Amino acid sequence: MSVYASLRAMPARMVPKRLRPVIPFAAGSNNLRVWAMGEGPFTAGPLAQHLRLRIDPEDPMHGFIEPDKIMTLAEYEAVLAATQPMWVVTEE
């Protein structure tokens, strides 16, 4: 799963236009929602049980939430779903 360090680090097409008062470059559909998880540093390492954050080598503000071991897609989806209580909609 692709993630960004902050709302300001996201591509314009992914930031809902309704956020232009906060993010002037916002160009995405207003049907989009931006979610956040945690407040710590955006650094590589363990993220949740069986998940880790890998920083994109081409963009330090972009990363990937990956399994920490080989697993099926269904298992990966389940461990991602288990993090849902940590997600909050963010528009700041």
HTML snippet that shows the backbone in 3Dmol.js (N, CA, C, O; Angstrom):
<script src="https://3Dmol.org/build/3Dmol-min.js"></script>
<div id="view" style="width:600px;height:400px;position:relative"></div>
<script>
const pdb = `
ATOM      1  N   MET A   1       0.854  -1.156   0.000  1.00  0.00           N
ATOM      2  CA  MET A   1       0.000   0.000   0.000  1.00  0.00           C
ATOM      3  C   MET A   1       0.903   1.223   0.000  1.00  0.00           C
ATOM      4  O   MET A   1       1.873   1.285   0.756  1.00  0.00           O
ATOM      5  N   SER A   2       0.592   2.177  -0.830  1.00  0.00           N
ATOM      6  CA  SER A   2       1.361   3.403  -0.962  1.00  0.00           C
ATOM      7  C   SER A   2       0.910   4.417   0.081  1.00  0.00           C
ATOM      8  O   SER A   2      -0.287   4.588   0.308  1.00  0.00           O
ATOM      9  N   VAL A   3       1.874   5.093   0.718  1.00  0.00           N
ATOM     10  CA  VAL A   3       1.574   6.092   1.738  1.00  0.00           C
ATOM     11  C   VAL A   3       2.509   7.297   1.583  1.00  0.00           C
ATOM     12  O   VAL A   3       3.569   7.201   0.965  1.00  0.00           O
ATOM     13  N   TYR A   4       2.099   8.415   2.150  1.00  0.00           N
ATOM     14  CA  TYR A   4       2.910   9.633   2.130  1.00  0.00           C
ATOM     15  C   TYR A   4       3.139  10.131   3.542  1.00  0.00           C
ATOM     16  O   TYR A   4       2.342   9.862   4.441  1.00  0.00           O
ATOM     17  N   ALA A   5       4.218  10.851   3.733  1.00  0.00           N
ATOM     18  CA  ALA A   5       4.600  11.354   5.049  1.00  0.00           C
ATOM     19  C   ALA A   5       3.624  12.391   5.579  1.00  0.00           C
ATOM     20  O   ALA A   5       3.457  12.519   6.792  1.00  0.00           O
ATOM     21  N   SER A   6       2.977  13.135   4.685  1.00  0.00           N
ATOM     22  CA  SER A   6       2.049  14.177   5.109  1.00  0.00           C
ATOM     23  C   SER A   6       1.116  14.535   3.957  1.00  0.00           C
ATOM     24  O   SER A   6       1.335  14.153   2.808  1.00  0.00           O
ATOM     25  N   LEU A   7       0.098  15.259   4.293  1.00  0.00           N
ATOM     26  CA  LEU A   7      -0.850  15.739   3.289  1.00  0.00           C
ATOM     27  C   LEU A   7      -0.131  16.597   2.251  1.00  0.00           C
ATOM     28  O   LEU A   7      -0.430  16.511   1.060  1.00  0.00           O
ATOM     29  N   ARG A   8       0.800  17.409   2.690  1.00  0.00           N
ATOM     30  CA  ARG A   8       1.536  18.306   1.786  1.00  0.00           C
ATOM     31  C   ARG A   8       2.498  17.564   0.861  1.00  0.00           C
ATOM     32  O   ARG A   8       2.921  18.106  -0.160  1.00  0.00           O
ATOM     33  N   ALA A   9       2.840  16.338   1.212  1.00  0.00           N
ATOM     34  CA  ALA A   9       3.753  15.538   0.385  1.00  0.00           C
ATOM     35  C   ALA A   9       3.018  14.770  -0.708  1.00  0.00           C
ATOM     36  O   ALA A   9       3.650  14.197  -1.596  1.00  0.00           O
ATOM     37  N   MET A  10       1.698  14.754  -0.647  1.00  0.00           N
ATOM     38  CA  MET A  10       0.910  13.966  -1.600  1.00  0.00           C
ATOM     39  C   MET A  10       0.818  14.658  -2.962  1.00  0.00           C
ATOM     40  O   MET A  10       0.868  15.887  -3.031  1.00  0.00           O
ATOM     41  N   PRO A  11       0.684  13.890  -4.039  1.00  0.00           N
ATOM     42  CA  PRO A  11       0.456  14.480  -5.353  1.00  0.00           C
ATOM     43  C   PRO A  11      -0.872  15.247  -5.369  1.00  0.00           C
ATOM     44  O   PRO A  11      -1.831  14.846  -4.709  1.00  0.00           O
ATOM     45  N   ALA A  12      -0.922  16.327  -6.109  1.00  0.00           N
ATOM     46  CA  ALA A  12      -2.113  17.184  -6.175  1.00  0.00           C
ATOM     47  C   ALA A  12      -3.370  16.393  -6.518  1.00  0.00           C
ATOM     48  O   ALA A  12      -4.438  16.678  -5.977  1.00  0.00           O
ATOM     49  N   ARG A  13      -3.265  15.413  -7.397  1.00  0.00           N
ATOM     50  CA  ARG A  13      -4.426  14.650  -7.838  1.00  0.00           C
ATOM     51  C   ARG A  13      -5.026  13.782  -6.739  1.00  0.00           C
ATOM     52  O   ARG A  13      -6.139  13.275  -6.884  1.00  0.00           O
ATOM     53  N   MET A  14      -4.297  13.610  -5.645  1.00  0.00           N
ATOM     54  CA  MET A  14      -4.771  12.772  -4.542  1.00  0.00           C
ATOM     55  C   MET A  14      -5.336  13.589  -3.370  1.00  0.00           C
ATOM     56  O   MET A  14      -5.882  13.029  -2.420  1.00  0.00           O
ATOM     57  N   VAL A  15      -5.200  14.907  -3.450  1.00  0.00           N
ATOM     58  CA  VAL A  15      -5.680  15.773  -2.375  1.00  0.00           C
ATOM     59  C   VAL A  15      -7.006  16.392  -2.826  1.00  0.00           C
ATOM     60  O   VAL A  15      -7.039  17.083  -3.845  1.00  0.00           O
ATOM     61  N   PRO A  16      -8.100  16.159  -2.091  1.00  0.00           N
ATOM     62  CA  PRO A  16      -9.409  16.694  -2.498  1.00  0.00           C
ATOM     63  C   PRO A  16      -9.398  18.211  -2.655  1.00  0.00           C
ATOM     64  O   PRO A  16      -8.809  18.926  -1.845  1.00  0.00           O
ATOM     65  N   LYS A  17     -10.050  18.688  -3.699  1.00  0.00           N
ATOM     66  CA  LYS A  17     -10.110  20.131  -3.977  1.00  0.00           C
ATOM     67  C   LYS A  17     -10.658  20.924  -2.797  1.00  0.00           C
ATOM     68  O   LYS A  17     -10.290  22.084  -2.615  1.00  0.00           O
ATOM     69  N   ARG A  18     -11.533  20.318  -1.989  1.00  0.00           N
ATOM     70  CA  ARG A  18     -12.116  21.048  -0.860  1.00  0.00           C
ATOM     71  C   ARG A  18     -11.059  21.471   0.152  1.00  0.00           C
ATOM     72  O   ARG A  18     -11.323  22.300   1.022  1.00  0.00           O
ATOM     73  N   LEU A  19      -9.846  20.892   0.035  1.00  0.00           N
ATOM     74  CA  LEU A  19      -8.769  21.235   0.962  1.00  0.00           C
ATOM     75  C   LEU A  19      -7.897  22.389   0.463  1.00  0.00           C
ATOM     76  O   LEU A  19      -6.862  22.684   1.062  1.00  0.00           O
ATOM     77  N   ARG A  20      -8.305  23.043  -0.625  1.00  0.00           N
ATOM     78  CA  ARG A  20      -7.505  24.157  -1.158  1.00  0.00           C
ATOM     79  C   ARG A  20      -7.234  25.258  -0.135  1.00  0.00           C
ATOM     80  O   ARG A  20      -6.175  25.882  -0.207  1.00  0.00           O
ATOM     81  N   PRO A  21      -8.136  25.530   0.818  1.00  0.00           N
ATOM     82  CA  PRO A  21      -7.778  26.540   1.830  1.00  0.00           C
ATOM     83  C   PRO A  21      -6.542  26.138   2.650  1.00  0.00           C
ATOM     84  O   PRO A  21      -5.830  27.000   3.165  1.00  0.00           O
ATOM     85  N   VAL A  22      -6.298  24.853   2.766  1.00  0.00           N
ATOM     86  CA  VAL A  22      -5.152  24.349   3.522  1.00  0.00           C
ATOM     87  C   VAL A  22      -4.006  23.963   2.596  1.00  0.00           C
ATOM     88  O   VAL A  22      -2.843  24.241   2.886  1.00  0.00           O
ATOM     89  N   ILE A  23      -4.344  23.318   1.477  1.00  0.00           N
ATOM     90  CA  ILE A  23      -3.372  22.826   0.492  1.00  0.00           C
ATOM     91  C   ILE A  23      -3.713  23.465  -0.857  1.00  0.00           C
ATOM     92  O   ILE A  23      -4.505  22.907  -1.615  1.00  0.00           O
ATOM     93  N   PRO A  24      -3.128  24.625  -1.168  1.00  0.00           N
ATOM     94  CA  PRO A  24      -3.524  25.364  -2.385  1.00  0.00           C
ATOM     95  C   PRO A  24      -3.422  24.585  -3.696  1.00  0.00           C
ATOM     96  O   PRO A  24      -4.138  24.894  -4.649  1.00  0.00           O
ATOM     97  N   PHE A  25      -2.540  23.575  -3.761  1.00  0.00           N
ATOM     98  CA  PHE A  25      -2.368  22.823  -5.007  1.00  0.00           C
ATOM     99  C   PHE A  25      -3.382  21.693  -5.173  1.00  0.00           C
ATOM    100  O   PHE A  25      -3.370  21.016  -6.202  1.00  0.00           O
ATOM    101  N   ALA A  26      -4.253  21.469  -4.198  1.00  0.00           N
ATOM    102  CA  ALA A  26      -5.192  20.343  -4.223  1.00  0.00           C
ATOM    103  C   ALA A  26      -5.984  20.313  -5.527  1.00  0.00           C
ATOM    104  O   ALA A  26      -6.543  21.330  -5.938  1.00  0.00           O
ATOM    105  N   ALA A  27      -6.033  19.151  -6.177  1.00  0.00           N
ATOM    106  CA  ALA A  27      -6.716  19.021  -7.467  1.00  0.00           C
ATOM    107  C   ALA A  27      -7.530  17.738  -7.579  1.00  0.00           C
ATOM    108  O   ALA A  27      -8.059  17.438  -8.649  1.00  0.00           O
ATOM    109  N   GLY A  28      -7.637  16.983  -6.499  1.00  0.00           N
ATOM    110  CA  GLY A  28      -8.324  15.702  -6.541  1.00  0.00           C
ATOM    111  C   GLY A  28      -9.829  15.819  -6.372  1.00  0.00           C
ATOM    112  O   GLY A  28     -10.348  16.874  -6.009  1.00  0.00           O
ATOM    113  N   SER A  29     -10.505  14.743  -6.636  1.00  0.00           N
ATOM    114  CA  SER A  29     -11.954  14.667  -6.479  1.00  0.00           C
ATOM    115  C   SER A  29     -12.336  14.889  -5.021  1.00  0.00           C
ATOM    116  O   SER A  29     -11.651  14.433  -4.106  1.00  0.00           O
ATOM    117  N   ASN A  30     -13.431  15.591  -4.827  1.00  0.00           N
ATOM    118  CA  ASN A  30     -13.929  15.796  -3.468  1.00  0.00           C
ATOM    119  C   ASN A  30     -14.532  14.530  -2.878  1.00  0.00           C
ATOM    120  O   ASN A  30     -14.930  14.534  -1.714  1.00  0.00           O
ATOM    121  N   ASN A  31     -14.611  13.458  -3.637  1.00  0.00           N
ATOM    122  CA  ASN A  31     -15.051  12.166  -3.116  1.00  0.00           C
ATOM    123  C   ASN A  31     -13.929  11.438  -2.379  1.00  0.00           C
ATOM    124  O   ASN A  31     -14.179  10.453  -1.683  1.00  0.00           O
ATOM    125  N   LEU A  32     -12.692  11.919  -2.528  1.00  0.00           N
ATOM    126  CA  LEU A  32     -11.544  11.300  -1.867  1.00  0.00           C
ATOM    127  C   LEU A  32     -11.532  11.642  -0.385  1.00  0.00           C
ATOM    128  O   LEU A  32     -12.041  12.685   0.025  1.00  0.00           O
ATOM    129  N   ARG A  33     -10.953  10.765   0.408  1.00  0.00           N
ATOM    130  CA  ARG A  33     -10.710  11.004   1.826  1.00  0.00           C
ATOM    131  C   ARG A  33      -9.225  10.771   2.071  1.00  0.00           C
ATOM    132  O   ARG A  33      -8.618   9.885   1.469  1.00  0.00           O
ATOM    133  N   VAL A  34      -8.653  11.564   2.952  1.00  0.00           N
ATOM    134  CA  VAL A  34      -7.250  11.415   3.304  1.00  0.00           C
ATOM    135  C   VAL A  34      -7.198  10.879   4.733  1.00  0.00           C
ATOM    136  O   VAL A  34      -7.771  11.459   5.655  1.00  0.00           O
ATOM    137  N   TRP A  35      -6.503   9.768   4.888  1.00  0.00           N
ATOM    138  CA  TRP A  35      -6.403   9.095   6.176  1.00  0.00           C
ATOM    139  C   TRP A  35      -4.997   9.246   6.727  1.00  0.00           C
ATOM    140  O   TRP A  35      -4.023   9.311   5.977  1.00  0.00           O
ATOM    141  N   ALA A  36      -4.906   9.301   8.039  1.00  0.00           N
ATOM    142  CA  ALA A  36      -3.608   9.348   8.717  1.00  0.00           C
ATOM    143  C   ALA A  36      -3.563   8.225   9.741  1.00  0.00           C
ATOM    144  O   ALA A  36      -4.585   7.749  10.236  1.00  0.00           O
ATOM    145  N   MET A  37      -2.338   7.827  10.035  1.00  0.00           N
ATOM    146  CA  MET A  37      -2.144   6.781  11.045  1.00  0.00           C
ATOM    147  C   MET A  37      -0.888   7.131  11.821  1.00  0.00           C
ATOM    148  O   MET A  37       0.215   7.066  11.277  1.00  0.00           O
ATOM    149  N   GLY A  38      -1.037   7.494  13.058  1.00  0.00           N
ATOM    150  CA  GLY A  38       0.110   7.788  13.915  1.00  0.00           C
ATOM    151  C   GLY A  38       0.655   9.188  13.743  1.00  0.00           C
ATOM    152  O   GLY A  38       0.314   9.910  12.807  1.00  0.00           O
ATOM    153  N   GLU A  39       1.510   9.543  14.677  1.00  0.00           N
ATOM    154  CA  GLU A  39       2.099  10.876  14.669  1.00  0.00           C
ATOM    155  C   GLU A  39       3.613  10.836  14.743  1.00  0.00           C
ATOM    156  O   GLU A  39       4.256  11.881  14.851  1.00  0.00           O
ATOM    157  N   GLY A  40       4.178   9.672  14.688  1.00  0.00           N
ATOM    158  CA  GLY A  40       5.625   9.535  14.816  1.00  0.00           C
ATOM    159  C   GLY A  40       6.361   9.898  13.539  1.00  0.00           C
ATOM    160  O   GLY A  40       5.749  10.324  12.559  1.00  0.00           O
ATOM    161  N   PRO A  41       7.662   9.731  13.551  1.00  0.00           N
ATOM    162  CA  PRO A  41       8.468  10.046  12.365  1.00  0.00           C
ATOM    163  C   PRO A  41       8.172   9.085  11.211  1.00  0.00           C
ATOM    164  O   PRO A  41       7.786   7.936  11.422  1.00  0.00           O
ATOM    165  N   PHE A  42       8.357   9.572  10.020  1.00  0.00           N
ATOM    166  CA  PHE A  42       8.149   8.781   8.808  1.00  0.00           C
ATOM    167  C   PHE A  42       9.465   8.075   8.507  1.00  0.00           C
ATOM    168  O   PHE A  42      10.250   8.525   7.673  1.00  0.00           O
ATOM    169  N   THR A  43       9.691   6.964   9.198  1.00  0.00           N
ATOM    170  CA  THR A  43      10.938   6.225   9.049  1.00  0.00           C
ATOM    171  C   THR A  43      10.647   4.754   8.801  1.00  0.00           C
ATOM    172  O   THR A  43       9.625   4.217   9.227  1.00  0.00           O
ATOM    173  N   ALA A  44      11.565   4.128   8.109  1.00  0.00           N
ATOM    174  CA  ALA A  44      11.423   2.708   7.799  1.00  0.00           C
ATOM    175  C   ALA A  44      11.441   1.885   9.081  1.00  0.00           C
ATOM    176  O   ALA A  44      12.140   2.208  10.042  1.00  0.00           O
ATOM    177  N   GLY A  45      10.658   0.819   9.068  1.00  0.00           N
ATOM    178  CA  GLY A  45      10.676  -0.093  10.194  1.00  0.00           C
ATOM    179  C   GLY A  45       9.312  -0.684  10.473  1.00  0.00           C
ATOM    180  O   GLY A  45       8.379  -0.494   9.693  1.00  0.00           O
ATOM    181  N   PRO A  46       9.187  -1.404  11.588  1.00  0.00           N
ATOM    182  CA  PRO A  46       7.920  -2.026  11.946  1.00  0.00           C
ATOM    183  C   PRO A  46       6.821  -0.979  12.085  1.00  0.00           C
ATOM    184  O   PRO A  46       7.053   0.118  12.593  1.00  0.00           O
ATOM    185  N   LEU A  47       5.634  -1.330  11.632  1.00  0.00           N
ATOM    186  CA  LEU A  47       4.512  -0.390  11.662  1.00  0.00           C
ATOM    187  C   LEU A  47       3.382  -0.929  12.534  1.00  0.00           C
ATOM    188  O   LEU A  47       2.817  -0.200  13.349  1.00  0.00           O
ATOM    189  N   ALA A  48       3.069  -2.165  12.364  1.00  0.00           N
ATOM    190  CA  ALA A  48       2.027  -2.852  13.126  1.00  0.00           C
ATOM    191  C   ALA A  48       2.365  -4.337  13.025  1.00  0.00           C
ATOM    192  O   ALA A  48       3.310  -4.725  12.338  1.00  0.00           O
ATOM    193  N   GLN A  49       1.584  -5.159  13.715  1.00  0.00           N
ATOM    194  CA  GLN A  49       1.880  -6.588  13.674  1.00  0.00           C
ATOM    195  C   GLN A  49       1.897  -7.093  12.235  1.00  0.00           C
ATOM    196  O   GLN A  49       0.907  -6.983  11.512  1.00  0.00           O
ATOM    197  N   HIS A  50       3.032  -7.643  11.836  1.00  0.00           N
ATOM    198  CA  HIS A  50       3.265  -8.234  10.508  1.00  0.00           C
ATOM    199  C   HIS A  50       3.353  -7.213   9.376  1.00  0.00           C
ATOM    200  O   HIS A  50       3.314  -7.590   8.205  1.00  0.00           O
ATOM    201  N   LEU A  51       3.470  -5.920   9.708  1.00  0.00           N
ATOM    202  CA  LEU A  51       3.597  -4.880   8.685  1.00  0.00           C
ATOM    203  C   LEU A  51       4.810  -4.005   8.966  1.00  0.00           C
ATOM    204  O   LEU A  51       5.206  -3.798  10.113  1.00  0.00           O
ATOM    205  N   ARG A  52       5.386  -3.499   7.879  1.00  0.00           N
ATOM    206  CA  ARG A  52       6.508  -2.574   8.022  1.00  0.00           C
ATOM    207  C   ARG A  52       6.352  -1.448   7.010  1.00  0.00           C
ATOM    208  O   ARG A  52       5.636  -1.582   6.017  1.00  0.00           O
ATOM    209  N   LEU A  53       7.025  -0.346   7.272  1.00  0.00           N
ATOM    210  CA  LEU A  53       7.073   0.771   6.336  1.00  0.00           C
ATOM    211  C   LEU A  53       8.433   0.743   5.645  1.00  0.00           C
ATOM    212  O   LEU A  53       9.477   0.718   6.297  1.00  0.00           O
ATOM    213  N   ARG A  54       8.399   0.747   4.329  1.00  0.00           N
ATOM    214  CA  ARG A  54       9.620   0.858   3.524  1.00  0.00           C
ATOM    215  C   ARG A  54       9.567   2.186   2.809  1.00  0.00           C
ATOM    216  O   ARG A  54       8.593   2.479   2.116  1.00  0.00           O
ATOM    217  N   ILE A  55      10.599   2.997   2.965  1.00  0.00           N
ATOM    218  CA  ILE A  55      10.655   4.307   2.317  1.00  0.00           C
ATOM    219  C   ILE A  55      11.032   4.128   0.847  1.00  0.00           C
ATOM    220  O   ILE A  55      11.919   3.343   0.511  1.00  0.00           O
ATOM    221  N   ASP A  56      10.353   4.858  -0.008  1.00  0.00           N
ATOM    222  CA  ASP A  56      10.624   4.837  -1.448  1.00  0.00           C
ATOM    223  C   ASP A  56      12.032   5.391  -1.691  1.00  0.00           C
ATOM    224  O   ASP A  56      12.310   6.525  -1.300  1.00  0.00           O
ATOM    225  N   PRO A  57      12.913   4.637  -2.314  1.00  0.00           N
ATOM    226  CA  PRO A  57      14.277   5.133  -2.540  1.00  0.00           C
ATOM    227  C   PRO A  57      14.332   6.345  -3.472  1.00  0.00           C
ATOM    228  O   PRO A  57      15.340   7.051  -3.504  1.00  0.00           O
ATOM    229  N   GLU A  58      13.266   6.592  -4.227  1.00  0.00           N
ATOM    230  CA  GLU A  58      13.241   7.737  -5.130  1.00  0.00           C
ATOM    231  C   GLU A  58      12.537   8.956  -4.547  1.00  0.00           C
ATOM    232  O   GLU A  58      12.597  10.038  -5.130  1.00  0.00           O
ATOM    233  N   ASP A  59      11.864   8.795  -3.394  1.00  0.00           N
ATOM    234  CA  ASP A  59      11.130   9.897  -2.780  1.00  0.00           C
ATOM    235  C   ASP A  59      11.015   9.644  -1.280  1.00  0.00           C
ATOM    236  O   ASP A  59      10.214   8.805  -0.867  1.00  0.00           O
ATOM    237  N   PRO A  60      11.800  10.351  -0.447  1.00  0.00           N
ATOM    238  CA  PRO A  60      11.785  10.102   0.987  1.00  0.00           C
ATOM    239  C   PRO A  60      10.480  10.480   1.695  1.00  0.00           C
ATOM    240  O   PRO A  60      10.311  10.180   2.877  1.00  0.00           O
ATOM    241  N   MET A  61       9.559  11.133   0.985  1.00  0.00           N
ATOM    242  CA  MET A  61       8.269  11.493   1.565  1.00  0.00           C
ATOM    243  C   MET A  61       7.186  10.483   1.185  1.00  0.00           C
ATOM    244  O   MET A  61       6.024  10.650   1.555  1.00  0.00           O
ATOM    245  N   HIS A  62       7.564   9.439   0.451  1.00  0.00           N
ATOM    246  CA  HIS A  62       6.646   8.399  -0.007  1.00  0.00           C
ATOM    247  C   HIS A  62       7.147   7.055   0.523  1.00  0.00           C
ATOM    248  O   HIS A  62       8.351   6.839   0.659  1.00  0.00           O
ATOM    249  N   GLY A  63       6.220   6.171   0.815  1.00  0.00           N
ATOM    250  CA  GLY A  63       6.626   4.857   1.285  1.00  0.00           C
ATOM    251  C   GLY A  63       5.610   3.789   0.946  1.00  0.00           C
ATOM    252  O   GLY A  63       4.592   4.045   0.304  1.00  0.00           O
ATOM    253  N   PHE A  64       5.914   2.588   1.393  1.00  0.00           N
ATOM    254  CA  PHE A  64       5.078   1.431   1.109  1.00  0.00           C
ATOM    255  C   PHE A  64       4.843   0.662   2.398  1.00  0.00           C
ATOM    256  O   PHE A  64       5.797   0.356   3.114  1.00  0.00           O
ATOM    257  N   ILE A  65       3.599   0.346   2.705  1.00  0.00           N
ATOM    258  CA  ILE A  65       3.301  -0.535   3.823  1.00  0.00           C
ATOM    259  C   ILE A  65       3.288  -1.942   3.254  1.00  0.00           C
ATOM    260  O   ILE A  65       2.477  -2.282   2.393  1.00  0.00           O
ATOM    261  N   GLU A  66       4.205  -2.747   3.757  1.00  0.00           N
ATOM    262  CA  GLU A  66       4.419  -4.090   3.222  1.00  0.00           C
ATOM    263  C   GLU A  66       4.337  -5.126   4.332  1.00  0.00           C
ATOM    264  O   GLU A  66       4.504  -4.797   5.507  1.00  0.00           O
ATOM    265  N   PRO A  67       4.081  -6.380   3.963  1.00  0.00           N
ATOM    266  CA  PRO A  67       4.147  -7.448   4.967  1.00  0.00           C
ATOM    267  C   PRO A  67       5.595  -7.641   5.406  1.00  0.00           C
ATOM    268  O   PRO A  67       6.522  -7.399   4.633  1.00  0.00           O
ATOM    269  N   ASP A  68       5.782  -8.074   6.642  1.00  0.00           N
ATOM    270  CA  ASP A  68       7.150  -8.312   7.120  1.00  0.00           C
ATOM    271  C   ASP A  68       7.610  -9.746   6.891  1.00  0.00           C
ATOM    272  O   ASP A  68       8.710 -10.135   7.282  1.00  0.00           O
ATOM    273  N   LYS A  69       6.735 -10.526   6.244  1.00  0.00           N
ATOM    274  CA  LYS A  69       7.084 -11.904   5.890  1.00  0.00           C
ATOM    275  C   LYS A  69       6.235 -12.289   4.677  1.00  0.00           C
ATOM    276  O   LYS A  69       5.291 -11.578   4.332  1.00  0.00           O
ATOM    277  N   ILE A  70       6.557 -13.385   4.045  1.00  0.00           N
ATOM    278  CA  ILE A  70       5.757 -13.860   2.920  1.00  0.00           C
ATOM    279  C   ILE A  70       4.388 -14.277   3.436  1.00  0.00           C
ATOM    280  O   ILE A  70       4.280 -15.023   4.409  1.00  0.00           O
ATOM    281  N   MET A  71       3.336 -13.784   2.769  1.00  0.00           N
ATOM    282  CA  MET A  71       1.967 -14.124   3.148  1.00  0.00           C
ATOM    283  C   MET A  71       1.081 -14.033   1.919  1.00  0.00           C
ATOM    284  O   MET A  71       1.462 -13.450   0.904  1.00  0.00           O
ATOM    285  N   THR A  72      -0.078 -14.603   2.020  1.00  0.00           N
ATOM    286  CA  THR A  72      -1.041 -14.531   0.917  1.00  0.00           C
ATOM    287  C   THR A  72      -1.659 -13.141   0.883  1.00  0.00           C
ATOM    288  O   THR A  72      -1.554 -12.374   1.840  1.00  0.00           O
ATOM    289  N   LEU A  73      -2.299 -12.831  -0.229  1.00  0.00           N
ATOM    290  CA  LEU A  73      -2.998 -11.552  -0.344  1.00  0.00           C
ATOM    291  C   LEU A  73      -4.079 -11.448   0.726  1.00  0.00           C
ATOM    292  O   LEU A  73      -4.244 -10.390   1.334  1.00  0.00           O
ATOM    293  N   ALA A  74      -4.801 -12.510   0.960  1.00  0.00           N
ATOM    294  CA  ALA A  74      -5.856 -12.494   1.981  1.00  0.00           C
ATOM    295  C   ALA A  74      -5.271 -12.200   3.366  1.00  0.00           C
ATOM    296  O   ALA A  74      -5.864 -11.453   4.145  1.00  0.00           O
ATOM    297  N   GLU A  75      -4.113 -12.783   3.670  1.00  0.00           N
ATOM    298  CA  GLU A  75      -3.469 -12.517   4.967  1.00  0.00           C
ATOM    299  C   GLU A  75      -3.036 -11.049   5.051  1.00  0.00           C
ATOM    300  O   GLU A  75      -3.228 -10.399   6.079  1.00  0.00           O
ATOM    301  N   TYR A  76      -2.458 -10.536   3.975  1.00  0.00           N
ATOM    302  CA  TYR A  76      -2.024  -9.134   3.929  1.00  0.00           C
ATOM    303  C   TYR A  76      -3.223  -8.204   4.128  1.00  0.00           C
ATOM    304  O   TYR A  76      -3.154  -7.251   4.903  1.00  0.00           O
ATOM    305  N   GLU A  77      -4.312  -8.486   3.428  1.00  0.00           N
ATOM    306  CA  GLU A  77      -5.512  -7.673   3.587  1.00  0.00           C
ATOM    307  C   GLU A  77      -6.017  -7.713   5.032  1.00  0.00           C
ATOM    308  O   GLU A  77      -6.483  -6.702   5.558  1.00  0.00           O
ATOM    309  N   ALA A  78      -5.924  -8.877   5.665  1.00  0.00           N
ATOM    310  CA  ALA A  78      -6.390  -9.022   7.048  1.00  0.00           C
ATOM    311  C   ALA A  78      -5.514  -8.228   8.021  1.00  0.00           C
ATOM    312  O   ALA A  78      -6.034  -7.593   8.939  1.00  0.00           O
ATOM    313  N   VAL A  79      -4.193  -8.257   7.832  1.00  0.00           N
ATOM    314  CA  VAL A  79      -3.338  -7.498   8.754  1.00  0.00           C
ATOM    315  C   VAL A  79      -3.487  -6.001   8.513  1.00  0.00           C
ATOM    316  O   VAL A  79      -3.393  -5.216   9.456  1.00  0.00           O
ATOM    317  N   LEU A  80      -3.720  -5.589   7.260  1.00  0.00           N
ATOM    318  CA  LEU A  80      -4.022  -4.175   6.998  1.00  0.00           C
ATOM    319  C   LEU A  80      -5.340  -3.783   7.665  1.00  0.00           C
ATOM    320  O   LEU A  80      -5.426  -2.734   8.303  1.00  0.00           O
ATOM    321  N   ALA A  81      -6.353  -4.613   7.520  1.00  0.00           N
ATOM    322  CA  ALA A  81      -7.663  -4.329   8.114  1.00  0.00           C
ATOM    323  C   ALA A  81      -7.560  -4.213   9.635  1.00  0.00           C
ATOM    324  O   ALA A  81      -8.289  -3.432  10.246  1.00  0.00           O
ATOM    325  N   ALA A  82      -6.671  -4.973  10.242  1.00  0.00           N
ATOM    326  CA  ALA A  82      -6.514  -4.925  11.697  1.00  0.00           C
ATOM    327  C   ALA A  82      -5.982  -3.577  12.182  1.00  0.00           C
ATOM    328  O   ALA A  82      -6.105  -3.257  13.364  1.00  0.00           O
ATOM    329  N   THR A  83      -5.394  -2.784  11.284  1.00  0.00           N
ATOM    330  CA  THR A  83      -4.881  -1.461  11.663  1.00  0.00           C
ATOM    331  C   THR A  83      -5.964  -0.384  11.587  1.00  0.00           C
ATOM    332  O   THR A  83      -5.736   0.747  12.015  1.00  0.00           O
ATOM    333  N   GLN A  84      -7.125  -0.717  11.055  1.00  0.00           N
ATOM    334  CA  GLN A  84      -8.172   0.283  10.829  1.00  0.00           C
ATOM    335  C   GLN A  84      -8.526   1.119  12.065  1.00  0.00           C
ATOM    336  O   GLN A  84      -8.793   2.311  11.914  1.00  0.00           O
ATOM    337  N   PRO A  85      -8.541   0.553  13.285  1.00  0.00           N
ATOM    338  CA  PRO A  85      -8.845   1.392  14.442  1.00  0.00           C
ATOM    339  C   PRO A  85      -7.826   2.532  14.665  1.00  0.00           C
ATOM    340  O   PRO A  85      -8.116   3.482  15.391  1.00  0.00           O
ATOM    341  N   MET A  86      -6.658   2.439  14.051  1.00  0.00           N
ATOM    342  CA  MET A  86      -5.628   3.473  14.197  1.00  0.00           C
ATOM    343  C   MET A  86      -5.766   4.589  13.167  1.00  0.00           C
ATOM    344  O   MET A  86      -5.074   5.601  13.274  1.00  0.00           O
ATOM    345  N   TRP A  87      -6.633   4.436  12.179  1.00  0.00           N
ATOM    346  CA  TRP A  87      -6.772   5.420  11.121  1.00  0.00           C
ATOM    347  C   TRP A  87      -7.706   6.543  11.550  1.00  0.00           C
ATOM    348  O   TRP A  87      -8.690   6.317  12.254  1.00  0.00           O
ATOM    349  N   VAL A  88      -7.382   7.755  11.114  1.00  0.00           N
ATOM    350  CA  VAL A  88      -8.270   8.898  11.310  1.00  0.00           C
ATOM    351  C   VAL A  88      -8.315   9.695  10.015  1.00  0.00           C
ATOM    352  O   VAL A  88      -7.312   9.808   9.311  1.00  0.00           O
ATOM    353  N   VAL A  89      -9.478  10.243   9.707  1.00  0.00           N
ATOM    354  CA  VAL A  89      -9.564  11.127   8.546  1.00  0.00           C
ATOM    355  C   VAL A  89      -8.858  12.407   8.919  1.00  0.00           C
ATOM    356  O   VAL A  89      -9.094  12.964   9.991  1.00  0.00           O
ATOM    357  N   THR A  90      -7.983  12.882   8.033  1.00  0.00           N
ATOM    358  CA  THR A  90      -7.257  14.114   8.297  1.00  0.00           C
ATOM    359  C   THR A  90      -7.490  15.100   7.172  1.00  0.00           C
ATOM    360  O   THR A  90      -7.468  14.736   5.996  1.00  0.00           O
ATOM    361  N   GLU A  91      -7.708  16.324   7.532  1.00  0.00           N
ATOM    362  CA  GLU A  91      -7.884  17.363   6.519  1.00  0.00           C
ATOM    363  C   GLU A  91      -7.137  18.604   6.951  1.00  0.00           C
ATOM    364  O   GLU A  91      -7.595  19.728   6.748  1.00  0.00           O
ATOM    365  N   GLU A  92      -5.970  18.382   7.555  1.00  0.00           N
ATOM    366  CA  GLU A  92      -5.131  19.498   8.004  1.00  0.00           C
ATOM    367  C   GLU A  92      -3.775  19.430   7.369  1.00  0.00           C
ATOM    368  O   GLU A  92      -2.929  20.287   7.626  1.00  0.00           O
TER     369      GLU A  92
END
`;
const viewer = $3Dmol.createViewer("view");
viewer.addModel(pdb, "pdb");
viewer.setStyle({}, {cartoon: {color: "spectrum"}});
viewer.zoomTo();
viewer.render();
</script>
